């Protein structure tokens, strides 16, 4: 009888150590899947924020809600739910704590920096952010727009999306 009791205790311990709660973070620190959001999109740009070559291209702004810098190397950003691996963040891509990161949606991958291999449509479309394992972190479906309007969360990172004056790498207002 003692032997069966010990076996049950061992099985319970093994079972408890191999189980984890759904809300448990697998690595120490923050849950990256809840810390990065698509914060603002500018599908038609002629004067708000230029790239390193002085070009005013479409852009997507990500925002880091956490108080830690996050490495998003290998994550994906797509403008289509049909091709989720359309553009991959290069190695060494860091999203600063409580910071903004711009990805140029200009289909010009020969330029230095973060230049996606697609442009945003002024007719409206989806933008999807995914982990390297293709888990959707955030997605936005935006409607058709006119020139010089961005689709932005107000307040940053948590609010609803509205059409507004672009706030390139700054607080949405």
NULOTI-173382 format. One record per atom (N, C-alpha, C, O): x, y, z; residue number from 1. Coordinates in Angstrom, 1 decimal. Layout:
# NULOTI-173382
     east    north       up     k
        X        Y        Z   NUM
...
***
This chain:
# NULOTI-173382
     east    north       up     k
      0.8     -1.2      0.0     1
      0.0      0.0      0.0     1
      0.9      1.3      0.0     1
      0.6      2.2     -0.7     1
      2.0      1.2      0.8     2
      2.9      2.4      0.8     2
      3.5      2.6     -0.6     2
      3.7      3.8     -1.0     2
      3.8      1.5     -1.3     3
      4.4      1.7     -2.6     3
      3.4      2.4     -3.6     3
      3.9      3.2     -4.3     3
      2.2      2.0     -3.6     4
      1.2      2.7     -4.4     4
      1.1      4.1     -4.1     4
      0.9      5.0     -5.0     4
      1.1      4.5     -2.8     5
      1.1      5.9     -2.4     5
      2.2      6.7     -2.9     5
      2.1      7.8     -3.4     5
      3.4      6.1     -2.8     6
      4.6      6.8     -3.3     6
      4.6      6.9     -4.9     6
      5.0      8.0     -5.4     6
      4.1      5.9     -5.5     7
      3.9      6.0     -7.0     7
      3.0      7.2     -7.4     7
      3.2      7.9     -8.3     7
      1.8      7.2     -6.6     8
      0.9      8.3     -6.9     8
      1.5      9.7     -6.6     8
      1.3     10.6     -7.4     8
      2.3      9.8     -5.6     9
      2.9     11.1     -5.3     9
      3.9     11.5     -6.4     9
      3.9     12.6     -6.8     9
      4.7     10.5     -6.8    10
      5.7     10.8     -7.9    10
      4.9     11.2     -9.2    10
      5.3     12.1     -9.9    10
      3.9     10.5     -9.5    11
      3.1     10.8    -10.7    11
      2.5     12.2    -10.7    11
      2.5     12.9    -11.7    11
      2.0     12.6     -9.5    12
      1.4     13.9     -9.3    12
      2.5     15.0     -9.5    12
      2.2     16.0    -10.1    12
      3.7     14.8     -8.9    13
      4.8     15.7     -9.0    13
      5.2     15.9    -10.5    13
      5.4     17.0    -11.0    13
      5.4     14.8    -11.2    14
      5.8     14.8    -12.6    14
      4.7     15.5    -13.4    14
      5.0     16.3    -14.2    14
      3.5     15.2    -13.2    15
      2.4     15.8    -13.9    15
      2.3     17.3    -13.7    15
      2.1     18.0    -14.6    15
      2.5     17.7    -12.4    16
      2.4     19.2    -12.1    16
      3.6     19.9    -12.7    16
      3.4     21.0    -13.2    16
      4.8     19.3    -12.8    17
      5.9     20.0    -13.3    17
      5.9     20.1    -14.9    17
      6.5     21.0    -15.4    17
      5.2     19.2    -15.5    18
      5.1     19.2    -16.9    18
      3.9     20.0    -17.5    18
      3.8     20.1    -18.7    18
      3.1     20.5    -16.6    19
      1.9     21.3    -17.0    19
      2.2     22.7    -16.8    19
      3.0     23.1    -15.9    19
      1.7     23.6    -17.7    20
      1.8     25.0    -17.5    20
      0.5     25.6    -17.8    20
     -0.3     25.2    -18.6    20
      0.2     26.7    -17.1    21
     -1.1     27.4    -17.3    21
     -1.0     28.1    -18.6    21
      0.0     28.5    -19.1    21
     -2.2     28.4    -19.2    22
     -2.3     29.1    -20.4    22
     -1.8     30.5    -20.3    22
     -1.3     31.0    -21.3    22
     -1.9     31.1    -19.2    23
     -1.4     32.5    -19.0    23
      0.1     32.6    -18.7    23
      0.6     33.7    -18.6    23
      0.7     31.5    -18.5    24
      2.1     31.5    -18.1    24
      3.0     31.9    -19.3    24
      2.8     31.4    -20.4    24
      3.9     32.8    -19.1    25
      4.9     33.2    -20.1    25
      6.0     32.2    -20.1    25
      6.5     31.8    -19.0    25
      6.4     31.7    -21.3    26
      7.4     30.7    -21.3    26
      8.8     31.1    -21.1    26
      9.6     30.3    -20.7    26
      9.1     32.4    -21.2    27
     10.4     32.9    -20.9    27
     10.3     34.0    -19.9    27
      9.2     34.7    -19.7    27
     11.3     34.2    -19.1    28
     11.2     35.3    -18.1    28
     11.0     36.6    -18.8    28
     11.4     36.8    -19.9    28
     10.4     37.5    -18.1    29
     10.2     38.9    -18.7    29
      8.7     39.1    -19.1    29
      7.8     38.6    -18.4    29
      8.6     39.8    -20.2    30
      7.2     40.2    -20.7    30
      6.7     39.2    -21.8    30
      7.5     38.5    -22.4    30
      5.4     39.3    -22.0    31
      4.8     38.6    -23.1    31
      4.8     39.4    -24.3    31
      4.0     40.3    -24.5    31
      5.8     39.1    -25.2    32
      6.0     39.9    -26.4    32
      4.7     40.0    -27.3    32
      4.5     41.0    -28.0    32
      3.9     38.9    -27.3    33
      2.7     38.9    -28.1    33
      1.7     39.9    -27.6    33
      0.8     40.3    -28.4    33
      1.8     40.4    -26.4    34
      0.8     41.5    -25.9    34
      1.5     42.8    -25.8    34
      0.9     43.8    -25.3    34
      2.7     42.9    -26.2    35
      3.5     44.2    -26.0    35
      3.7     45.0    -27.3    35
      4.0     46.2    -27.2    35
      3.5     44.4    -28.5    36
      3.7     45.0    -29.7    36
      2.4     45.2    -30.5    36
      1.7     44.2    -30.6    36
      2.2     46.4    -31.0    37
      0.9     46.6    -31.7    37
      1.2     47.4    -33.0    37
      2.2     48.2    -33.0    37
      0.4     47.3    -34.0    38
      0.4     48.2    -35.1    38
     -0.3     49.4    -34.6    38
     -1.4     49.4    -34.1    38
      0.4     50.6    -34.7    39
     -0.1     51.8    -34.0    39
     -0.6     52.8    -35.0    39
     -1.6     53.6    -34.7    39
      0.0     52.8    -36.2    40
     -0.5     53.9    -37.2    40
      0.0     53.4    -38.6    40
      1.0     52.8    -38.8    40
     -0.9     53.7    -39.6    41
     -0.6     53.4    -41.0    41
     -0.8     54.7    -41.8    41
     -1.7     55.5    -41.6    41
      0.1     54.9    -42.8    42
     -0.1     56.0    -43.7    42
      0.0     55.5    -45.1    42
      1.1     55.3    -45.7    42
     -1.1     55.1    -45.7    43
     -1.1     54.5    -47.0    43
     -0.9     55.4    -48.2    43
     -0.6     54.9    -49.3    43
     -0.9     56.7    -48.0    44
     -0.7     57.6    -49.1    44
      0.1     58.8    -48.5    44
     -0.5     59.7    -47.8    44
      1.4     58.9    -48.8    45
      2.2     59.9    -48.1    45
      3.0     60.8    -49.1    45
      3.6     60.3    -50.0    45
      2.9     62.1    -48.9    46
      3.7     63.0    -49.7    46
      4.4     64.0    -48.8    46
      5.2     64.8    -49.3    46
      4.2     64.0    -47.5    47
      4.9     65.0    -46.7    47
      5.1     64.7    -45.2    47
      5.6     65.5    -44.5    47
      4.7     63.5    -44.8    48
      4.8     63.2    -43.3    48
      5.8     62.0    -43.1    48
      5.5     60.9    -43.3    48
      7.0     62.4    -42.7    49
      8.0     61.4    -42.4    49
      8.7     60.9    -43.7    49
      8.0     60.2    -44.5    49
      9.9     61.2    -43.8    50
     10.7     60.7    -45.0    50
     11.7     59.7    -44.6    50
     12.2     59.7    -43.4    50
     12.0     58.8    -45.5    51
     13.0     57.8    -45.2    51
     14.4     58.4    -45.3    51
     14.6     59.6    -45.5    51
     15.5     57.6    -45.1    52
     16.8     58.0    -45.1    52
     17.3     58.7    -46.4    52
     18.3     59.4    -46.5    52
     16.5     58.4    -47.5    53
     16.8     59.0    -48.8    53
     16.0     60.2    -49.1    53
     16.0     60.8    -50.2    53
     15.2     60.7    -48.1    54
     14.3     61.9    -48.3    54
     13.1     61.6    -49.1    54
     12.4     62.5    -49.5    54
     12.7     60.3    -49.2    55
     11.5     59.9    -49.9    55
     10.3     59.8    -49.0    55
     10.4     59.3    -47.9    55
      9.2     60.3    -49.4    56
      7.9     60.2    -48.6    56
      7.1     59.0    -49.1    56
      6.4     59.1    -50.1    56
      7.3     57.9    -48.4    57
      6.7     56.6    -48.8    57
      5.6     56.2    -47.8    57
      5.6     56.8    -46.7    57
      4.8     55.3    -48.2    58
      3.8     54.7    -47.2    58
      4.6     54.1    -46.1    58
      5.8     53.7    -46.2    58
      4.0     54.2    -44.9    59
      4.7     53.6    -43.7    59
      3.7     52.9    -42.7    59
      2.5     53.3    -42.7    59
      4.3     52.0    -42.0    60
      3.6     51.3    -40.9    60
      4.3     51.6    -39.6    60
      5.6     51.4    -39.6    60
      3.7     52.0    -38.6    61
      4.3     52.3    -37.3    61
      3.9     51.3    -36.3    61
      2.7     51.0    -36.1    61
      4.9     50.6    -35.7    62
      4.7     49.7    -34.6    62
      5.0     50.4    -33.3    62
      5.7     51.4    -33.2    62
      4.3     50.0    -32.2    63
      4.5     50.6    -30.9    63
      4.8     49.5    -29.9    63
      4.1     48.5    -29.9    63
      5.7     49.8    -29.0    64
      6.1     48.8    -27.9    64
      5.4     49.3    -26.6    64
      5.8     50.4    -26.1    64
      4.4     48.6    -26.1    65
      3.7     48.9    -24.9    65
      4.5     48.7    -23.6    65
      4.2     49.1    -22.6    65
      5.6     47.9    -23.8    66
      6.3     47.4    -22.6    66
      7.5     48.4    -22.2    66
      7.8     49.3    -23.0    66
      8.0     48.2    -21.0    67
      9.1     49.0    -20.5    67
     10.5     48.3    -20.8    67
     11.5     48.6    -20.1    67
     10.5     47.4    -21.7    68
     11.7     46.7    -22.1    68
     11.9     46.7    -23.6    68
     10.9     46.7    -24.4    68
     13.1     46.9    -24.1    69
     13.4     46.8    -25.5    69
     13.1     45.4    -26.0    69
     13.3     44.4    -25.2    69
     12.5     45.2    -27.2    70
     12.1     43.9    -27.7    70
     12.8     43.6    -29.0    70
     12.8     44.4    -29.9    70
     13.4     42.4    -29.1    71
     14.0     42.0    -30.4    71
     12.9     41.3    -31.2    71
     12.3     40.3    -30.8    71
     12.6     41.9    -32.3    72
     11.6     41.3    -33.2    72
     12.2     40.8    -34.5    72
     11.5     40.6    -35.5    72
     13.4     40.4    -34.4    73
     14.1     39.7    -35.6    73
     13.3     38.5    -35.9    73
     12.8     37.7    -35.1    73
     13.0     38.3    -37.2    74
     12.3     37.1    -37.7    74
     10.8     37.2    -37.6    74
     10.1     36.3    -38.1    74
     10.2     38.3    -37.1    75
      8.8     38.5    -37.1    75
      8.4     38.8    -38.5    75
      9.2     39.2    -39.4    75
      7.1     38.8    -38.8    76
      6.6     39.1    -40.2    76
      5.6     40.2    -40.1    76
      4.9     40.4    -39.1    76
      5.6     41.0    -41.2    77
      4.6     42.0    -41.4    77
      4.1     41.8    -42.9    77
      4.8     41.8    -43.8    77
      2.8     41.7    -43.0    78
      2.2     41.4    -44.3    78
      1.0     42.4    -44.6    78
      0.4     42.9    -43.6    78
      0.7     42.6    -45.8    79
     -0.5     43.4    -46.2    79
     -1.5     42.5    -46.8    79
     -2.5     42.9    -47.5    79
     -1.4     41.2    -46.5    80
     -2.4     40.2    -47.1    80
     -2.5     39.0    -46.1    80
     -1.5     38.5    -45.7    80
     -3.7     38.6    -45.9    81
     -3.9     37.4    -45.1    81
     -3.6     36.1    -45.9    81
     -3.5     35.1    -45.3    81
     -3.4     36.3    -47.2    82
     -3.1     35.1    -48.0    82
     -1.6     34.8    -48.1    82
     -1.2     33.7    -48.3    82
     -0.8     35.8    -47.8    83
      0.7     35.6    -47.8    83
      1.3     36.2    -46.5    83
      1.8     37.3    -46.5    83
      1.2     35.5    -45.4    84
      1.5     36.0    -44.1    84
      3.1     36.1    -43.9    84
      3.5     36.8    -43.0    84
      3.8     35.5    -44.7    85
      5.3     35.6    -44.6    85
      5.9     36.6    -45.7    85
      7.0     36.4    -46.1    85
      5.1     37.5    -46.1    86
      5.4     38.4    -47.2    86
      6.7     39.2    -46.9    86
      7.5     39.3    -47.8    86
      6.9     39.7    -45.7    87
      8.1     40.5    -45.4    87
      8.5     40.1    -44.0    87
      7.7     40.1    -43.0    87
      9.8     39.9    -43.8    88
     10.4     39.4    -42.5    88
     11.3     40.5    -42.0    88
     12.2     41.0    -42.7    88
     11.2     40.7    -40.7    89
     12.1     41.7    -40.0    89
     13.5     41.1    -40.0    89
     13.7     39.9    -39.6    89
     14.5     41.9    -40.4    90
     15.9     41.3    -40.4    90
     16.4     41.1    -39.0    90
     15.9     41.7    -38.0    90
     17.5     40.3    -38.9    91
     18.2     40.1    -37.6    91
     18.6     41.4    -37.1    91
     19.1     42.3    -37.8    91
     18.5     41.6    -35.7    92
     19.0     42.8    -35.1    92
     17.9     43.9    -35.0    92
     18.3     45.0    -34.6    92
     16.7     43.6    -35.4    93
     15.6     44.6    -35.3    93
     15.1     44.7    -33.9    93
     14.6     43.8    -33.3    93
     15.3     45.9    -33.3    94
     14.9     46.1    -31.9    94
     13.8     47.2    -31.9    94
     14.0     48.2    -32.5    94
     12.8     46.9    -31.1    95
     11.7     47.9    -30.9    95
     12.0     48.4    -29.5    95
     11.8     47.7    -28.5    95
     12.4     49.7    -29.4    96
     12.7     50.3    -28.1    96
     11.5     50.3    -27.1    96
     10.4     50.4    -27.5    96
     11.8     50.2    -25.8    97
     10.8     50.3    -24.8    97
      9.9     51.5    -25.0    97
     10.5     52.6    -25.2    97
      8.6     51.4    -24.9    98
      7.7     52.5    -25.0    98
      8.0     53.3    -26.3    98
      7.7     54.5    -26.3    98
      8.5     52.6    -27.3    99
      9.0     53.4    -28.5    99
      8.2     53.0    -29.8    99
      7.4     52.1    -29.8    99
      8.6     53.7    -30.8   100
      7.9     53.5    -32.1   100
      9.0     53.0    -33.1   100
     10.2     53.2    -33.0   100
      8.5     52.2    -34.1   101
      9.4     51.7    -35.1   101
      8.6     51.8    -36.5   101
      7.5     51.4    -36.6   101
      9.3     52.4    -37.4   102
      8.7     52.6    -38.7   102
      9.2     51.6    -39.7   102
     10.4     51.3    -39.8   102
      8.2     51.0    -40.5   103
      8.6     50.1    -41.6   103
      8.0     50.8    -42.8   103
      6.8     51.2    -42.9   103
      8.9     51.1    -43.8   104
      8.5     51.7    -45.0   104
      7.8     50.7    -45.9   104
      8.4     49.7    -46.3   104
      6.6     51.0    -46.3   105
      5.9     50.1    -47.2   105
      6.0     50.7    -48.6   105
      5.0     51.2    -49.1   105
      7.2     50.5    -49.2   106
      7.5     51.2    -50.5   106
      7.9     50.2    -51.6   106
      8.3     50.7    -52.7   106
      8.0     48.9    -51.3   107
      8.4     47.9    -52.2   107
      9.8     48.2    -52.7   107
     10.2     47.8    -53.9   107
     10.7     48.8    -51.9   108
     12.0     49.2    -52.3   108
     13.0     48.5    -51.4   108
     13.6     49.2    -50.5   108
     13.2     47.2    -51.5   109
     14.0     46.4    -50.6   109
     15.5     46.6    -50.8   109
     16.3     46.1    -50.0   109
     15.9     47.4    -51.8   110
     17.3     47.6    -52.0   110
     17.8     48.8    -51.2   110
     19.0     49.0    -51.0   110
     16.9     49.6    -50.6   111
     17.3     50.7    -49.7   111
     17.7     50.1    -48.3   111
     17.2     49.0    -47.9   111
     18.6     50.8    -47.7   112
     18.9     50.4    -46.3   112
     17.8     50.7    -45.4   112
     16.9     51.5    -45.6   112
     17.7     49.9    -44.3   113
     16.7     50.1    -43.3   113
     15.5     49.2    -43.5   113
     15.7     48.2    -44.2   113
     14.4     49.5    -42.9   114
     13.3     48.6    -42.9   114
     12.3     49.0    -44.0   114
     11.4     49.8    -43.8   114
     12.5     48.4    -45.1   115
     11.7     48.6    -46.3   115
     11.0     47.4    -46.8   115
     11.6     46.4    -47.3   115
      9.7     47.3    -46.6   116
      8.9     46.1    -46.9   116
      8.8     46.0    -48.4   116
      9.0     46.9    -49.2   116
      8.6     44.8    -48.9   117
      8.5     44.5    -50.3   117
      7.1     44.7    -50.9   117
      6.7     44.0    -51.9   117
      6.3     45.6    -50.3   118
      5.0     45.9    -50.8   118
      4.7     47.3    -50.4   118
      5.3     47.9    -49.6   118
      3.6     47.9    -51.1   119
      3.1     49.2    -50.8   119
      1.7     49.0    -50.2   119
      1.1     48.0    -50.4   119
      1.3     50.0    -49.4   120
     -0.1     50.0    -48.9   120
     -1.0     50.5    -49.9   120
     -0.7     51.5    -50.7   120
     -2.2     50.0    -50.0   121
     -3.2     50.5    -50.9   121
     -4.1     51.6    -50.3   121
     -4.6     51.4    -49.2   121
     -4.3     52.6    -51.0   122
     -5.2     53.7    -50.6   122
     -6.6     53.3    -50.6   122
     -7.5     53.9    -50.1   122
     -6.9     52.1    -51.3   123
     -8.2     51.6    -51.4   123
     -8.6     50.8    -50.2   123
     -9.8     50.3    -50.0   123
     -7.7     50.6    -49.2   124
     -7.9     49.8    -48.0   124
     -7.4     48.4    -48.2   124
     -7.5     47.8    -49.3   124
     -7.0     47.8    -47.1   125
     -6.6     46.4    -47.0   125
     -6.3     46.0    -45.6   125
     -6.6     46.7    -44.7   125
     -5.6     44.9    -45.4   126
     -5.2     44.4    -44.1   126
     -3.7     44.5    -43.9   126
     -3.0     44.5    -44.8   126
     -3.4     44.8    -42.6   127
     -2.0     44.7    -42.3   127
     -1.9     43.8    -41.1   127
     -2.7     43.9    -40.1   127
     -1.0     42.8    -41.2   128
     -0.9     41.7    -40.2   128
      0.5     41.6    -39.6   128
      1.5     41.6    -40.4   128
      0.7     41.6    -38.3   129
      1.9     41.4    -37.6   129
      2.0     40.0    -37.0   129
      1.0     39.6    -36.3   129
      3.0     39.2    -37.3   130
      3.1     37.8    -36.8   130
      4.5     37.5    -36.2   130
      5.5     38.1    -36.5   130
      4.5     36.6    -35.3   131
      5.7     36.1    -34.7   131
      6.4     35.2    -35.7   131
      5.8     34.9    -36.7   131
      7.6     34.8    -35.4   132
      8.3     33.8    -36.3   132
      7.6     32.5    -36.5   132
      7.8     31.8    -37.5   132
      6.8     32.1    -35.5   133
      6.0     30.9    -35.6   133
      4.6     31.1    -36.2   133
      3.7     30.3    -36.2   133
      4.4     32.3    -36.8   134
      3.2     32.7    -37.5   134
      2.0     32.8    -36.6   134
      0.9     32.6    -37.1   134
      2.2     33.2    -35.4   135
      1.1     33.6    -34.5   135
      0.8     35.0    -34.7   135
      1.7     35.9    -34.6   135
     -0.5     35.3    -35.0   136
     -0.9     36.7    -35.2   136
     -0.8     37.5    -33.9   136
     -1.5     37.1    -32.9   136
      0.0     38.6    -33.9   137
      0.1     39.4    -32.7   137
     -1.0     40.6    -32.8   137
     -1.6     40.9    -31.9   137
     -1.1     41.1    -34.0   138
     -2.0     42.2    -34.2   138
     -2.3     42.3    -35.7   138
     -1.6     41.9    -36.6   138
     -3.5     42.7    -36.0   139
     -3.9     42.9    -37.4   139
     -4.9     44.1    -37.5   139
     -5.7     44.3    -36.6   139
     -4.8     44.8    -38.6   140
     -5.7     46.0    -38.8   140
     -6.3     45.9    -40.2   140
     -5.5     45.6    -41.2   140
     -7.5     46.1    -40.3   141
     -8.2     46.2    -41.6   141
     -8.6     47.7    -41.7   141
     -9.4     48.2    -40.9   141
     -8.0     48.4    -42.7   142
     -8.3     49.8    -42.8   142
     -9.1     50.0    -44.1   142
     -8.9     49.4    -45.1   142
    -10.1     51.0    -44.1   143
    -10.9     51.3    -45.2   143
    -10.1     52.2    -46.2   143
     -9.0     52.7    -45.9   143
    -10.7     52.5    -47.3   144
    -10.1     53.5    -48.3   144
     -9.9     54.8    -47.7   144
    -10.6     55.2    -46.7   144
     -8.9     55.5    -48.2   145
     -8.5     56.8    -47.6   145
     -8.2     57.8    -48.7   145
     -8.1     57.5    -49.9   145
     -8.1     59.1    -48.3   146
     -7.6     60.1    -49.1   146
     -6.2     60.5    -48.7   146
     -5.7     60.0    -47.7   146
     -5.5     61.2    -49.5   147
     -4.1     61.6    -49.3   147
     -3.9     62.3    -47.9   147
     -4.8     63.1    -47.5   147
     -2.8     62.0    -47.3   148
     -2.4     62.7    -46.1   148
     -3.2     62.4    -44.8   148
     -3.2     63.2    -43.9   148
     -3.9     61.3    -44.8   149
     -4.6     60.8    -43.6   149
     -4.0     59.5    -43.1   149
     -3.7     58.6    -43.9   149
     -3.7     59.4    -41.8   150
     -3.2     58.1    -41.3   150
     -4.3     57.5    -40.5   150
     -5.3     58.1    -40.0   150
     -4.2     56.2    -40.4   151
     -5.2     55.4    -39.7   151
     -4.4     55.0    -38.4   151
     -3.5     54.2    -38.4   151
     -4.8     55.6    -37.2   152
     -4.0     55.5    -36.0   152
     -4.9     55.2    -34.8   152
     -6.0     55.5    -34.7   152
     -4.2     54.5    -33.9   153
     -4.8     54.2    -32.6   153
     -4.7     55.5    -31.7   153
     -3.7     56.1    -31.6   153
     -5.8     55.8    -31.1   154
     -5.8     56.9    -30.1   154
     -6.5     56.5    -28.9   154
     -7.7     56.2    -29.0   154
     -5.9     56.4    -27.7   155
     -4.4     56.7    -27.5   155
     -3.5     55.6    -28.1   155
     -4.0     54.5    -28.4   155
     -2.2     55.9    -28.1   156
     -1.2     55.0    -28.6   156
     -1.4     53.6    -28.0   156
     -1.6     53.4    -26.8   156
     -1.3     52.6    -28.9   157
     -1.2     51.2    -28.5   157
     -2.4     50.6    -28.0   157
     -2.5     49.3    -28.0   157
     -3.4     51.3    -27.5   158
     -4.6     50.7    -26.9   158
     -5.9     51.2    -27.5   158
     -7.0     50.5    -27.4   158
     -5.9     52.3    -28.1   159
     -7.2     52.9    -28.5   159
     -7.7     52.4    -29.8   159
     -7.1     51.5    -30.5   159
     -8.9     52.9    -30.2   160
     -9.5     52.5    -31.5   160
     -8.8     53.2    -32.6   160
     -8.2     54.3    -32.4   160
     -8.9     52.7    -33.8   161
     -8.3     53.3    -35.0   161
     -9.3     54.3    -35.5   161
    -10.5     54.1    -35.6   161
     -8.7     55.5    -35.9   162
     -9.4     56.6    -36.5   162
     -8.6     57.2    -37.6   162
     -7.3     57.1    -37.5   162
     -9.2     57.9    -38.6   163
     -8.5     58.7    -39.5   163
     -8.1     60.0    -38.9   163
     -8.9     60.6    -38.3   163
     -6.8     60.4    -39.0   164
     -6.3     61.6    -38.4   164
     -5.1     62.1    -39.1   164
     -4.6     61.6    -40.1   164
     -4.6     63.3    -38.6   165
     -3.4     63.8    -39.2   165
     -2.2     62.9    -38.7   165
     -2.1     62.6    -37.5   165
     -1.3     62.6    -39.6   166
     -0.2     61.7    -39.3   166
      0.7     62.2    -38.1   166
      0.9     63.4    -38.1   166
      1.1     61.3    -37.3   167
      2.0     61.7    -36.2   167
      3.3     60.8    -36.2   167
      3.5     60.1    -35.3   167
      4.0     60.9    -37.3   168
      5.2     60.1    -37.5   168
      6.1     59.9    -36.3   168
      6.7     60.9    -35.8   168
      6.2     58.7    -35.8   169
      7.1     58.4    -34.6   169
      6.8     59.3    -33.4   169
      7.7     59.6    -32.7   169
      5.6     59.6    -33.2   170
      5.2     60.5    -32.1   170
      3.8     60.0    -31.6   170
      3.1     59.3    -32.3   170
      3.4     60.6    -30.5   171
      2.1     60.2    -29.9   171
      1.0     60.6    -30.8   171
      0.9     61.7    -31.4   171
      0.0     59.7    -31.0   172
     -1.1     59.9    -31.8   172
     -2.1     60.8    -31.1   172
     -2.4     60.7    -29.9   172
     -2.6     61.8    -31.8   173
     -3.5     62.8    -31.2   173
     -4.8     62.9    -32.1   173
     -5.6     63.7    -31.7   173
***
